[in-house]
Amino acid sequence: MSESDLPPPEGPLVSEPFPLLTHLHSIYPPDSPFRPQIATIAATYPTIRVVRRDGSCFYRAFLYSLSFQLIDKPEELSRIASYVKTSLDKLGDLGYPKDAIEMFWEEFVELLDLTIPNCIKGEEDLHTVLTSLHGSSEYCCWYMRPLCSLQLKSDPKFTAFLDSQYSDMDDFCKREVEPTGRECDQLQVIALAEAFDVCVSVVYMDGHDKDGKVQTHKFGTEREGGIKVEVVYRPGHYDIVYRD
């Protein structure tokens, strides 16, 4: 079942931090095949922020984690701000109606301005901006979708990963990327990591290993001082995780 098939979502867009072990144990009973992997993940990532299950969980997790890390990384902020500011014209060149998406782009640019030191009172203020219903973060979260499409359409290598149900990358993006509520698969995760030139680390919790072994896949560029978005994936959903 995908997130878009679930009942109407409840809870905050992104939660306060919780102990990962406590949260996931409340979801999966002691006899669940997920339990061994939960213990393994918690040993490395003791803390979790729960993201709303609404079909945009990866986009929202990416946006939240990225924004907070930019506060302390001015060089990364400058680089990513430049990328976002030029993206509207690039999307226009691909045929997207600029007048229809410009307000989403403006909200994203303004959000990045908030991460400049001294522009916010603290992390609590940024958390409020990023978790307010029907506010700026919702516009920014949606704008991640055309940015993802831009990367997929700009790099020919992605076309090789499409199966026969899609006529071309335009068709894939119209059906799987741009509609609100369509969740991210691996292709979109890779595209966003490469678009922003950051590292995305996905810990997979699939319940398939009774000894608790987990696979972690890294996408994009990992470098010293760079952005690293870390998430845990369980069937149909992503949450943000943190190391000690």
N, C-alpha and C positions, 0 to 999 in steps of 0.2 A: 504493500500500500504506500503510495506517495503522500507527501505532506498535503498536497492539494486535495486529496481524497478524505482528509481528516475532518472532524467537526470544527466549527469556528474556533480559532485559537484563543487562548486565554493567557493571562500572565503578562509580565513586562516584555518589551522587545528584547532586552538583555537584562539578566538578573544581576543582583549583587553576587559577589563571590561566595561559593559554598565549598565545603569539603567534598571532593569528588566521590570518595568512598561512600559517604553518608547519602549523597543524592542518588547515586546509581543503585545502591542497595535498596533504596525506597521504591525503585521501579522494578528491579529484577529480584525475585524471591531466591531463597537459599539453594533451591534445586535447579535454578536457571543455568543453562549452559554458558551464559555470559559471565557468571560470577568469577571464574578463574581469571578471565581477562581483565575484569574490573580491578582485581587486586594488583595485577601486573601494571596496569596503567596508572593506578593511584600511587605506586611506588615512585614513578617519575613525575607525574603530574598530580599533586595532591589537591589542587584547587580547580574549580570549574565555574564558568559563567554560563548559565543556561539561556539559550537563544530561543525565541518564540518559534513554534512549529507552524509556519504559515507558507511554506514553499519558497521563502527567501532566506532561509537560515544561513546558508553559506555566504551569500552576499552581505548579510548583516554582520555575521561573525568577522568576515574579512574587513569590513568597514570599521567596526568597533576596534578591533585589535590594531589595525593600521593607524587609526587616528590617535590612539593613546601613545603609541611608540613614537609618532612624529613629534610629540612635545619635546622629547629629549634628543632628537636627531635633526638638527637644523639643515644639514646638507641633504639628507633624504627628503625633508620637507620641501626644500627649494626645487629639487629634482622632480618630485611627484607633482608639486603645484604647477610647474612648467608643463608637464605632460597633460594634466587635466585642463589647463587653460587653453592649450592648442587643440584639444580633442573635439571641440564643437565644430570647428572648421573642417576637421578631418571627417567627422560624421556627415557633415553637409556634403562633402565631396563624394561620399558613398551613397548619397540620395536621401539621407534622413532630413526631414523638414526642420530646419534650424529654429523656426519660430515656434514649433511645437515642443521642442526639447530644451529650449534656451533657459527656461526658468529652473529646470532640474539641474542644468549645468551651473547656473548661478548659485544655487544652494550648495553645490559641492565645492565651488570655489570659496564661498563664504565659510563653509565648515573648515576647510584647510586653513583659512586665515585665523580661525579660533585656536588652532594648535600652536600658533606663534607665541613664544613666551611673553607673558604679561598681558596677553589678550583675553585671558580667562582668569577667574579667581583661583582655579585649581581643578584637579581631576574630577571633583564632584560636579562642577558646572558642566564639564564636557560630557560626563555620564548623563546628566539631565538632558542635554541637547540630543544625544545619541539614542535616548530611550523614550522620548516624548512622542506619544501617539499622534499621528496626522501632522507631525512637525517636519523640521528640516531633515532629520535623519531618514524619513520615509522617502523624501524626494531623492536624497543622495543614494539610498539603497537601490531605488529604481534605476538611477543613472548608471549604476554599475553594470546593468544589463546591456545597454548600447555600447559601453566601453568593452565589454566582453565580446560582443558581436564585431566591433571594430578590429579587435585583435584576431579573431577567427577568420575574418574576411581578408585581412591584410597579409596574413602569413599562409602561403599555399600549402605548407606541410599538413595543416589541419584537415584539408579536404580528403586526404588519404584515409582518415579514420571514420569517415561517414559510411554508413551501410546503405543498402539499396533502397530503403524506404524514403530517403531524402534525395531530391533531384540535384541539389547543389548546396553550397554553404548558405546562400540566401534563404533557401527553404528551411534548412536546419535552424538558423537563427530565428526566423519568423515563428517556428513551431516550438522550439525548445529553449530559447534564450530570452527573447524579448517579452513574452506574455508574463504578466505578474502571476506569481504562484507556481511557475515552473521551476522545479528544484534543480540544483547544480549536479551534473555528473562530472566525471573525471576530465572530460574535454574542456568544460567551462572552467574548472579549477586551474588547469594548466594555463589556459588562455589568460585568466586574470593575473596569475603569478607572473607570467611573462610580460603582460601589458604594463604592470606596475614595477617590473624588474625587482621583485621581492621573492623571498623564499616562503613557500607554504608547506607546512609539515602536517600530514594527515595520519593520525593513529586510527587504525581500523579495528573496531570491536564487532566481530561478526559471530561470536559464539561457537566457532568451529574447532577450537583447540582446547581440549579438556585439561591440558597442562598450563593453560593461560598464556601461551605465546601469542604475541600480537605483531602485526606488520605495520611499519611506518614508511610511508612514501613521501618523498620530498620533491617538490616541483618548483621551477623557477631558479633563481640565483641566490645561493647562500654565500654571504661574505661578511667579514668582520665589520661590525658597526652598521650592518644593514638591517632591514626589517625582516622579521621572521614571524609569520602568522602560524600559530599552532592550534589545531582543532582535533577533536575526537569525532570519528564518524561511527554511528551505529545505524542500523537499517533505516534509511529514509531521513536521517537527521544529522546535523552538525552542531556541536557546542564548542565554546572556547575553553582551552585548558592552559594551565600555568604551572611552571616548574617552581621549586622552592625559591 
